[in-house]
């Protein structure tokens, strides 16, 4: 069985979400450090242009977006379950709310001037400007909306009040009793806020939420060991993509055709290749790369658009 390889960097909130899910599952994995901003030539050799963090590699299969990474980890080890079947729709809906409502407000609060000054304290002015320019490009062209700081500040209390009520009535230590993907889909937003003393009180002033975040972070990151980007690319080149999933799939007119796949929210750079599979949860595009060889790149079905190449 191929090793799990996570391409990430330490301060990425979505990478923290993936690391915590690996810890929850008790999995061993290889860690490839990537730059926090473009260019990312080693990562995009594997993905074909997708630039968001993190990316999971399993041999010659590349998984983009933590929503799909979570389901791949569920295949790797079924218990403890991230998606108990009787809660799948509830968990997925909650995660979508966390992604579209909570995370953008957390980002606005984290990058308010006082907090940003702490986060950028070790940056030169040139590095700070380069980072801000990179993030401006990352969030351009998609349907993700930046939340003004004033709005985020006013609305944050409502979000946390809901969380406090949920946790105070939960029949267990986590949002739905036992830990599920719902916990990881929200906890990384609060982890991000706890990264500076300016924004940490936005979590710590809420006792139920603060205790809950501590419990989620307590799962740790599993057992990781370092791997170089060059070694990861060689693993992809030497490998063969896994067989396509069994079961019903959408055999629409684009399957087998040259397509472009791109996120619709942000980080909308398209990945070109042949659409091999269109299932209930994922899209699989096969591409050729001079360095990585033949790779299958996997995307969630939701939140990504598929169009004929060159359309």
Short mmCIF file of the C-alpha atoms (twelve columns), coordinates in Angstrom:
data_MODEL
# 
_entry.id   MODEL 
# 
loop_
_atom_site.group_PDB 
_atom_site.id 
_atom_site.type_symbol 
_atom_site.label_atom_id 
_atom_site.label_alt_id 
_atom_site.label_comp_id 
_atom_site.label_asym_id 
_atom_site.label_seq_id 
_atom_site.Cartn_x 
_atom_site.Cartn_y 
_atom_site.Cartn_z 
_atom_site.pdbx_PDB_model_num 
ATOM 1   C CA . UNK A 1   0.000   0.000  0.000   1 
ATOM 2   C CA . UNK A 2   1.304   3.445  -0.898  1 
ATOM 3   C CA . UNK A 3   2.179   5.884  1.846   1 
ATOM 4   C CA . UNK A 4   0.059   8.912  2.617   1 
ATOM 5   C CA . UNK A 5   1.980   12.053 1.673   1 
ATOM 6   C CA . UNK A 6   0.716   15.446 2.795   1 
ATOM 7   C CA . UNK A 7   1.967   18.540 0.964   1 
ATOM 8   C CA . UNK A 8   1.503   21.441 3.381   1 
ATOM 9   C CA . UNK A 9   3.058   24.234 5.425   1 
ATOM 10  C CA . UNK A 10  2.776   24.769 9.200   1 
ATOM 11  C CA . UNK A 11  0.646   27.915 9.369   1 
ATOM 12  C CA . UNK A 12  -2.039  26.860 6.868   1 
ATOM 13  C CA . UNK A 13  -5.389  26.451 8.657   1 
ATOM 14  C CA . UNK A 14  -6.669  23.907 6.149   1 
ATOM 15  C CA . UNK A 15  -3.427  21.968 6.480   1 
ATOM 16  C CA . UNK A 16  -4.037  21.913 10.236  1 
ATOM 17  C CA . UNK A 17  -7.474  20.474 9.525   1 
ATOM 18  C CA . UNK A 18  -5.866  17.671 7.496   1 
ATOM 19  C CA . UNK A 19  -3.156  17.057 10.091  1 
ATOM 20  C CA . UNK A 20  -5.766  16.746 12.845  1 
ATOM 21  C CA . UNK A 21  -7.798  14.282 10.771  1 
ATOM 22  C CA . UNK A 22  -4.658  12.177 10.333  1 
ATOM 23  C CA . UNK A 23  -4.206  12.297 14.101  1 
ATOM 24  C CA . UNK A 24  -7.846  11.358 14.698  1 
ATOM 25  C CA . UNK A 25  -7.421  8.338  12.439  1 
ATOM 26  C CA . UNK A 26  -4.108  7.406  14.091  1 
ATOM 27  C CA . UNK A 27  -2.376  7.298  10.705  1 
ATOM 28  C CA . UNK A 28  1.278   7.496  9.766   1 
ATOM 29  C CA . UNK A 29  2.186   9.865  6.947   1 
ATOM 30  C CA . UNK A 30  5.016   11.580 5.111   1 
ATOM 31  C CA . UNK A 31  5.355   15.339 5.302   1 
ATOM 32  C CA . UNK A 32  6.389   17.460 2.320   1 
ATOM 33  C CA . UNK A 33  6.891   21.148 3.047   1 
ATOM 34  C CA . UNK A 34  5.602   23.526 0.382   1 
ATOM 35  C CA . UNK A 35  5.900   27.314 0.070   1 
ATOM 36  C CA . UNK A 36  3.027   29.351 1.539   1 
ATOM 37  C CA . UNK A 37  2.727   31.329 -1.687  1 
ATOM 38  C CA . UNK A 38  3.371   30.934 -5.390  1 
ATOM 39  C CA . UNK A 39  5.376   29.763 -7.226  1 
ATOM 40  C CA . UNK A 40  5.023   26.149 -6.116  1 
ATOM 41  C CA . UNK A 41  6.660   24.248 -8.992  1 
ATOM 42  C CA . UNK A 42  6.969   20.926 -7.181  1 
ATOM 43  C CA . UNK A 43  3.359   20.934 -6.020  1 
ATOM 44  C CA . UNK A 44  1.944   21.968 -9.379  1 
ATOM 45  C CA . UNK A 45  4.008   19.272 -11.110 1 
ATOM 46  C CA . UNK A 46  1.696   16.887 -9.277  1 
ATOM 47  C CA . UNK A 47  -1.563  18.826 -9.432  1 
ATOM 48  C CA . UNK A 48  -1.289  20.441 -12.850 1 
ATOM 49  C CA . UNK A 49  -1.878  23.937 -11.495 1 
ATOM 50  C CA . UNK A 50  -4.063  23.560 -8.408  1 
ATOM 51  C CA . UNK A 51  -2.276  25.643 -5.794  1 
ATOM 52  C CA . UNK A 52  -4.303  25.496 -2.589  1 
ATOM 53  C CA . UNK A 53  -3.012  23.885 0.588   1 
ATOM 54  C CA . UNK A 54  -2.997  21.041 1.527   1 
ATOM 55  C CA . UNK A 55  -2.762  18.319 -1.098  1 
ATOM 56  C CA . UNK A 56  -2.709  14.601 -0.284  1 
ATOM 57  C CA . UNK A 57  -0.680  12.234 -2.437  1 
ATOM 58  C CA . UNK A 58  -1.053  8.469  -2.447  1 
ATOM 59  C CA . UNK A 59  1.406   7.117  -4.991  1 
ATOM 60  C CA . UNK A 60  0.341   8.507  -8.372  1 
ATOM 61  C CA . UNK A 61  -3.035  9.724  -7.075  1 
ATOM 62  C CA . UNK A 62  -3.339  13.350 -5.990  1 
ATOM 63  C CA . UNK A 63  -6.253  14.512 -3.800  1 
ATOM 64  C CA . UNK A 64  -7.210  18.178 -3.755  1 
ATOM 65  C CA . UNK A 65  -9.338  19.958 -1.105  1 
ATOM 66  C CA . UNK A 66  -9.759  18.803 2.494   1 
ATOM 67  C CA . UNK A 67  -13.391 17.821 1.855   1 
ATOM 68  C CA . UNK A 68  -12.171 15.075 -0.475  1 
ATOM 69  C CA . UNK A 69  -9.023  14.348 1.540   1 
ATOM 70  C CA . UNK A 70  -11.316 13.523 4.471   1 
ATOM 71  C CA . UNK A 71  -13.188 10.942 2.408   1 
ATOM 72  C CA . UNK A 72  -9.917  9.438  1.170   1 
ATOM 73  C CA . UNK A 73  -8.743  9.075  4.772   1 
ATOM 74  C CA . UNK A 74  -12.064 7.380  5.547   1 
ATOM 75  C CA . UNK A 75  -11.227 4.803  2.873   1 
ATOM 76  C CA . UNK A 76  -7.765  4.359  4.318   1 
ATOM 77  C CA . UNK A 77  -9.094  3.590  7.803   1 
ATOM 78  C CA . UNK A 78  -12.825 3.324  8.404   1 
ATOM 79  C CA . UNK A 79  -12.745 3.680  12.197  1 
ATOM 80  C CA . UNK A 80  -13.013 6.006  13.955  1 
ATOM 81  C CA . UNK A 81  -15.453 7.380  11.402  1 
ATOM 82  C CA . UNK A 82  -15.351 10.923 10.091  1 
ATOM 83  C CA . UNK A 83  -18.682 10.390 8.310   1 
ATOM 84  C CA . UNK A 84  -21.004 8.048  10.222  1 
ATOM 85  C CA . UNK A 85  -23.532 7.082  7.577   1 
ATOM 86  C CA . UNK A 86  -26.597 8.245  9.491   1 
ATOM 87  C CA . UNK A 87  -25.041 11.720 9.882   1 
ATOM 88  C CA . UNK A 88  -23.356 12.159 6.489   1 
ATOM 89  C CA . UNK A 89  -25.732 14.820 5.131   1 
ATOM 90  C CA . UNK A 90  -25.801 16.718 8.442   1 
ATOM 91  C CA . UNK A 91  -22.012 16.704 8.720   1 
ATOM 92  C CA . UNK A 92  -21.501 17.750 5.100   1 
ATOM 93  C CA . UNK A 93  -23.995 20.589 5.442   1 
ATOM 94  C CA . UNK A 94  -22.349 21.808 8.631   1 
ATOM 95  C CA . UNK A 95  -18.921 21.695 6.962   1 
ATOM 96  C CA . UNK A 96  -20.221 23.789 4.061   1 
ATOM 97  C CA . UNK A 97  -21.467 26.395 6.566   1 
ATOM 98  C CA . UNK A 98  -18.070 26.427 8.270   1 
ATOM 99  C CA . UNK A 99  -16.298 26.886 4.926   1 
ATOM 100 C CA . UNK A 100 -18.531 29.618 3.539   1 
ATOM 101 C CA . UNK A 101 -19.564 31.513 6.665   1 
ATOM 102 C CA . UNK A 102 -17.109 30.927 9.495   1 
ATOM 103 C CA . UNK A 103 -13.777 30.692 7.688   1 
ATOM 104 C CA . UNK A 104 -14.100 33.970 5.711   1 
ATOM 105 C CA . UNK A 105 -14.909 35.824 8.938   1 
ATOM 106 C CA . UNK A 106 -11.989 34.197 10.722  1 
ATOM 107 C CA . UNK A 107 -9.685  35.280 7.886   1 
ATOM 108 C CA . UNK A 108 -10.919 38.859 8.118   1 
ATOM 109 C CA . UNK A 109 -10.310 38.904 11.876  1 
ATOM 110 C CA . UNK A 110 -6.893  37.239 11.645  1 
ATOM 111 C CA . UNK A 111 -5.664  39.767 9.078   1 
ATOM 112 C CA . UNK A 112 -6.924  42.867 10.860  1 
ATOM 113 C CA . UNK A 113 -4.007  45.311 11.251  1 
ATOM 114 C CA . UNK A 114 -3.105  44.528 14.877  1 
ATOM 115 C CA . UNK A 115 -3.163  40.768 14.360  1 
ATOM 116 C CA . UNK A 116 -1.419  40.938 10.974  1 
ATOM 117 C CA . UNK A 117 1.406   42.942 12.564  1 
ATOM 118 C CA . UNK A 118 2.070   39.996 14.893  1 
ATOM 119 C CA . UNK A 119 1.830   37.408 12.123  1 
ATOM 120 C CA . UNK A 120 4.136   39.402 9.849   1 
ATOM 121 C CA . UNK A 121 6.598   40.365 12.571  1 
ATOM 122 C CA . UNK A 122 9.366   38.227 11.050  1 
ATOM 123 C CA . UNK A 123 8.653   39.312 7.485   1 
ATOM 124 C CA . UNK A 124 10.567  41.989 5.675   1 
ATOM 125 C CA . UNK A 125 8.408   44.651 4.086   1 
ATOM 126 C CA . UNK A 126 9.122   43.067 0.689   1 
ATOM 127 C CA . UNK A 127 8.009   39.655 1.945   1 
ATOM 128 C CA . UNK A 128 4.851   41.117 3.484   1 
ATOM 129 C CA . UNK A 129 3.895   42.851 0.261   1 
ATOM 130 C CA . UNK A 130 4.613   39.690 -1.747  1 
ATOM 131 C CA . UNK A 131 2.379   37.645 0.571   1 
ATOM 132 C CA . UNK A 132 -0.477  40.143 0.364   1 
ATOM 133 C CA . UNK A 133 -0.181  40.268 -3.432  1 
ATOM 134 C CA . UNK A 134 -0.258  36.468 -3.576  1 
ATOM 135 C CA . UNK A 135 -3.371  36.303 -1.423  1 
ATOM 136 C CA . UNK A 136 -5.084  38.989 -3.488  1 
ATOM 137 C CA . UNK A 137 -4.484  36.856 -6.580  1 
ATOM 138 C CA . UNK A 138 -5.609  33.706 -4.746  1 
ATOM 139 C CA . UNK A 139 -8.981  35.281 -3.924  1 
ATOM 140 C CA . UNK A 140 -9.582  36.838 -7.341  1 
ATOM 141 C CA . UNK A 141 -11.767 35.355 -10.055 1 
ATOM 142 C CA . UNK A 142 -13.946 33.132 -7.896  1 
ATOM 143 C CA . UNK A 143 -17.217 33.553 -6.060  1 
ATOM 144 C CA . UNK A 144 -15.703 33.766 -2.562  1 
ATOM 145 C CA . UNK A 145 -16.519 37.118 -0.980  1 
ATOM 146 C CA . UNK A 146 -14.203 38.953 1.376   1 
ATOM 147 C CA . UNK A 147 -15.967 39.895 4.595   1 
ATOM 148 C CA . UNK A 148 -15.244 43.459 5.803   1 
ATOM 149 C CA . UNK A 149 -13.599 43.555 9.215   1 
ATOM 150 C CA . UNK A 150 -16.450 45.589 10.695  1 
ATOM 151 C CA . UNK A 151 -18.980 42.978 9.587   1 
ATOM 152 C CA . UNK A 152 -16.862 40.056 10.774  1 
ATOM 153 C CA . UNK A 153 -16.377 41.695 14.171  1 
ATOM 154 C CA . UNK A 154 -20.104 42.206 14.658  1 
ATOM 155 C CA . UNK A 155 -21.094 38.755 13.425  1 
ATOM 156 C CA . UNK A 156 -18.426 36.713 15.208  1 
ATOM 157 C CA . UNK A 157 -20.291 36.842 18.497  1 
ATOM 158 C CA . UNK A 158 -23.359 35.262 16.891  1 
ATOM 159 C CA . UNK A 159 -21.276 32.410 15.497  1 
ATOM 160 C CA . UNK A 160 -19.651 31.719 18.843  1 
ATOM 161 C CA . UNK A 161 -22.941 31.983 20.741  1 
ATOM 162 C CA . UNK A 162 -24.390 29.266 18.501  1 
ATOM 163 C CA . UNK A 163 -21.332 27.116 19.101  1 
ATOM 164 C CA . UNK A 164 -21.591 27.601 22.871  1 
ATOM 165 C CA . UNK A 165 -25.239 26.522 22.834  1 
ATOM 166 C CA . UNK A 166 -24.503 23.494 20.686  1 
ATOM 167 C CA . UNK A 167 -21.666 22.334 22.895  1 
ATOM 168 C CA . UNK A 168 -23.500 22.958 26.147  1 
ATOM 169 C CA . UNK A 169 -26.276 20.585 25.019  1 
ATOM 170 C CA . UNK A 170 -24.140 18.026 23.170  1 
ATOM 171 C CA . UNK A 171 -24.441 14.452 24.377  1 
ATOM 172 C CA . UNK A 172 -20.692 13.996 24.474  1 
ATOM 173 C CA . UNK A 173 -17.456 15.930 24.160  1 
ATOM 174 C CA . UNK A 174 -17.877 16.933 20.520  1 
ATOM 175 C CA . UNK A 175 -20.405 18.675 18.295  1 
ATOM 176 C CA . UNK A 176 -22.434 15.566 17.537  1 
ATOM 177 C CA . UNK A 177 -21.447 13.563 20.597  1 
ATOM 178 C CA . UNK A 178 -18.536 11.569 19.190  1 
ATOM 179 C CA . UNK A 179 -15.930 13.367 17.080  1 
ATOM 180 C CA . UNK A 180 -16.721 13.543 13.345  1 
ATOM 181 C CA . UNK A 181 -15.646 15.562 10.322  1 
ATOM 182 C CA . UNK A 182 -17.906 18.361 11.592  1 
ATOM 183 C CA . UNK A 183 -15.467 19.038 14.423  1 
ATOM 184 C CA . UNK A 184 -12.458 19.292 12.123  1 
ATOM 185 C CA . UNK A 185 -14.395 21.391 9.604   1 
ATOM 186 C CA . UNK A 186 -14.803 24.106 12.240  1 
ATOM 187 C CA . UNK A 187 -11.909 23.693 14.663  1 
ATOM 188 C CA . UNK A 188 -9.221  24.829 12.225  1 
ATOM 189 C CA . UNK A 189 -10.958 28.221 11.943  1 
ATOM 190 C CA . UNK A 190 -10.617 28.727 15.692  1 
ATOM 191 C CA . UNK A 191 -7.062  27.355 15.658  1 
ATOM 192 C CA . UNK A 192 -6.269  30.076 13.118  1 
ATOM 193 C CA . UNK A 193 -7.632  32.752 15.455  1 
ATOM 194 C CA . UNK A 194 -5.675  31.365 18.394  1 
ATOM 195 C CA . UNK A 195 -2.467  31.995 16.443  1 
ATOM 196 C CA . UNK A 196 -1.979  35.515 17.809  1 
ATOM 197 C CA . UNK A 197 -2.745  37.114 21.186  1 
ATOM 198 C CA . UNK A 198 -4.832  39.725 19.362  1 
ATOM 199 C CA . UNK A 199 -7.427  37.233 18.115  1 
ATOM 200 C CA . UNK A 200 -7.071  34.390 20.637  1 
ATOM 201 C CA . UNK A 201 -9.628  36.026 23.003  1 
ATOM 202 C CA . UNK A 202 -12.254 35.621 20.251  1 
ATOM 203 C CA . UNK A 203 -12.066 31.929 21.130  1 
ATOM 204 C CA . UNK A 204 -10.882 31.903 24.723  1 
ATOM 205 C CA . UNK A 205 -13.700 34.124 26.008  1 
ATOM 206 C CA . UNK A 206 -16.141 31.323 25.193  1 
ATOM 207 C CA . UNK A 207 -15.492 28.530 27.718  1 
ATOM 208 C CA . UNK A 208 -17.373 25.703 25.995  1 
ATOM 209 C CA . UNK A 209 -15.773 26.482 22.639  1 
ATOM 210 C CA . UNK A 210 -12.292 26.901 24.089  1 
ATOM 211 C CA . UNK A 211 -12.512 23.560 25.873  1 
ATOM 212 C CA . UNK A 212 -13.879 21.878 22.740  1 
ATOM 213 C CA . UNK A 213 -11.058 23.229 20.560  1 
ATOM 214 C CA . UNK A 214 -8.593  21.874 23.091  1 
ATOM 215 C CA . UNK A 215 -10.158 18.446 22.798  1 
ATOM 216 C CA . UNK A 216 -10.025 18.509 18.991  1 
ATOM 217 C CA . UNK A 217 -6.405  19.682 18.989  1 
ATOM 218 C CA . UNK A 218 -5.700  16.894 21.452  1 
ATOM 219 C CA . UNK A 219 -6.008  14.338 18.657  1 
ATOM 220 C CA . UNK A 220 -2.602  15.542 17.476  1 
ATOM 221 C CA . UNK A 221 -1.189  14.941 14.033  1 
ATOM 222 C CA . UNK A 222 -0.476  11.218 13.933  1 
ATOM 223 C CA . UNK A 223 3.028   9.964  13.162  1 
ATOM 224 C CA . UNK A 224 4.790   11.938 10.443  1 
ATOM 225 C CA . UNK A 225 8.229   11.816 8.875   1 
ATOM 226 C CA . UNK A 226 9.845   14.219 6.455   1 
ATOM 227 C CA . UNK A 227 9.988   13.611 2.722   1 
ATOM 228 C CA . UNK A 228 11.496  15.879 0.093   1 
ATOM 229 C CA . UNK A 229 9.438   17.252 -2.774  1 
ATOM 230 C CA . UNK A 230 11.772  15.553 -5.247  1 
ATOM 231 C CA . UNK A 231 11.191  12.194 -3.555  1 
ATOM 232 C CA . UNK A 232 7.426   12.705 -3.652  1 
ATOM 233 C CA . UNK A 233 7.531   13.476 -7.362  1 
ATOM 234 C CA . UNK A 234 9.635   10.379 -7.971  1 
ATOM 235 C CA . UNK A 235 7.102   8.270  -6.051  1 
ATOM 236 C CA . UNK A 236 4.388   9.571  -8.390  1 
ATOM 237 C CA . UNK A 237 6.519   8.884  -11.463 1 
ATOM 238 C CA . UNK A 238 7.306   5.338  -10.335 1 
ATOM 239 C CA . UNK A 239 3.713   4.590  -9.388  1 
ATOM 240 C CA . UNK A 240 0.567   3.688  -11.259 1 
ATOM 241 C CA . UNK A 241 -2.739  5.413  -10.467 1 
ATOM 242 C CA . UNK A 242 -5.200  3.314  -8.496  1 
ATOM 243 C CA . UNK A 243 -8.123  1.623  -10.211 1 
ATOM 244 C CA . UNK A 244 -11.182 3.815  -10.632 1 
ATOM 245 C CA . UNK A 245 -13.853 3.529  -7.919  1 
ATOM 246 C CA . UNK A 246 -16.423 0.799  -8.322  1 
ATOM 247 C CA . UNK A 247 -20.130 1.463  -8.382  1 
ATOM 248 C CA . UNK A 248 -22.408 3.932  -10.182 1 
ATOM 249 C CA . UNK A 249 -20.815 6.904  -11.896 1 
ATOM 250 C CA . UNK A 250 -21.946 9.648  -14.234 1 
ATOM 251 C CA . UNK A 251 -20.969 8.614  -17.742 1 
ATOM 252 C CA . UNK A 252 -21.845 12.002 -19.219 1 
ATOM 253 C CA . UNK A 253 -20.539 13.449 -22.470 1 
ATOM 254 C CA . UNK A 254 -17.356 14.844 -20.896 1 
ATOM 255 C CA . UNK A 255 -16.111 11.541 -19.463 1 
ATOM 256 C CA . UNK A 256 -13.182 10.451 -21.594 1 
ATOM 257 C CA . UNK A 257 -12.764 13.942 -23.003 1 
ATOM 258 C CA . UNK A 258 -10.136 16.653 -22.507 1 
ATOM 259 C CA . UNK A 259 -11.407 18.993 -19.800 1 
ATOM 260 C CA . UNK A 260 -10.422 21.737 -17.412 1 
ATOM 261 C CA . UNK A 261 -11.357 21.519 -13.721 1 
ATOM 262 C CA . UNK A 262 -11.216 24.508 -11.378 1 
ATOM 263 C CA . UNK A 263 -12.460 25.549 -7.957  1 
ATOM 264 C CA . UNK A 264 -15.351 27.987 -8.013  1 
ATOM 265 C CA . UNK A 265 -14.630 29.856 -4.766  1 
ATOM 266 C CA . UNK A 266 -10.953 30.890 -4.831  1 
ATOM 267 C CA . UNK A 267 -7.701  29.516 -6.149  1 
ATOM 268 C CA . UNK A 268 -9.452  29.087 -9.471  1 
ATOM 269 C CA . UNK A 269 -6.477  28.063 -11.608 1 
ATOM 270 C CA . UNK A 270 -7.681  25.303 -13.933 1 
ATOM 271 C CA . UNK A 271 -6.195  21.822 -14.186 1 
ATOM 272 C CA . UNK A 272 -6.241  20.315 -17.662 1 
ATOM 273 C CA . UNK A 273 -6.453  16.612 -18.408 1 
ATOM 274 C CA . UNK A 274 -8.741  13.773 -19.405 1 
ATOM 275 C CA . UNK A 275 -11.851 13.287 -17.303 1 
ATOM 276 C CA . UNK A 276 -11.774 9.612  -16.296 1 
ATOM 277 C CA . UNK A 277 -14.479 9.511  -13.665 1 
ATOM 278 C CA . UNK A 278 -17.398 11.574 -12.427 1 
ATOM 279 C CA . UNK A 279 -18.899 10.070 -9.271  1 
ATOM 280 C CA . UNK A 280 -21.126 11.189 -6.438  1 
ATOM 281 C CA . UNK A 281 -18.248 12.639 -4.433  1 
ATOM 282 C CA . UNK A 282 -15.308 13.067 -6.768  1 
ATOM 283 C CA . UNK A 283 -13.997 13.927 -10.190 1 
ATOM 284 C CA . UNK A 284 -10.840 12.234 -11.460 1 
ATOM 285 C CA . UNK A 285 -8.705  13.815 -14.147 1 
ATOM 286 C CA . UNK A 286 -5.694  12.060 -15.638 1 
ATOM 287 C CA . UNK A 287 -2.777  14.165 -16.782 1 
ATOM 288 C CA . UNK A 288 0.776   13.741 -17.948 1 
ATOM 289 C CA . UNK A 289 3.647   15.682 -16.440 1 
ATOM 290 C CA . UNK A 290 7.296   15.759 -17.565 1 
ATOM 291 C CA . UNK A 291 8.458   15.240 -13.977 1 
ATOM 292 C CA . UNK A 292 5.659   13.307 -12.267 1 
ATOM 293 C CA . UNK A 293 4.604   11.080 -15.160 1 
ATOM 294 C CA . UNK A 294 0.995   9.860  -15.346 1 
ATOM 295 C CA . UNK A 295 -1.051  11.018 -12.376 1 
ATOM 296 C CA . UNK A 296 -4.729  10.992 -11.507 1 
ATOM 297 C CA . UNK A 297 -5.840  14.220 -9.851  1 
ATOM 298 C CA . UNK A 298 -8.958  13.952 -7.676  1 
ATOM 299 C CA . UNK A 299 -11.338 16.830 -6.920  1 
ATOM 300 C CA . UNK A 300 -14.576 17.056 -4.925  1 
ATOM 301 C CA . UNK A 301 -17.721 16.944 -7.048  1 
ATOM 302 C CA . UNK A 302 -19.106 19.988 -5.208  1 
ATOM 303 C CA . UNK A 303 -17.382 23.349 -5.484  1 
ATOM 304 C CA . UNK A 304 -15.536 22.607 -8.722  1 
ATOM 305 C CA . UNK A 305 -16.530 23.283 -12.300 1 
ATOM 306 C CA . UNK A 306 -15.773 21.032 -15.263 1 
ATOM 307 C CA . UNK A 307 -15.650 22.409 -18.792 1 
ATOM 308 C CA . UNK A 308 -14.376 21.163 -22.147 1 
ATOM 309 C CA . UNK A 309 -10.733 22.030 -22.699 1 
ATOM 310 C CA . UNK A 310 -10.381 25.462 -24.247 1 
ATOM 311 C CA . UNK A 311 -14.025 26.409 -23.660 1 
# 
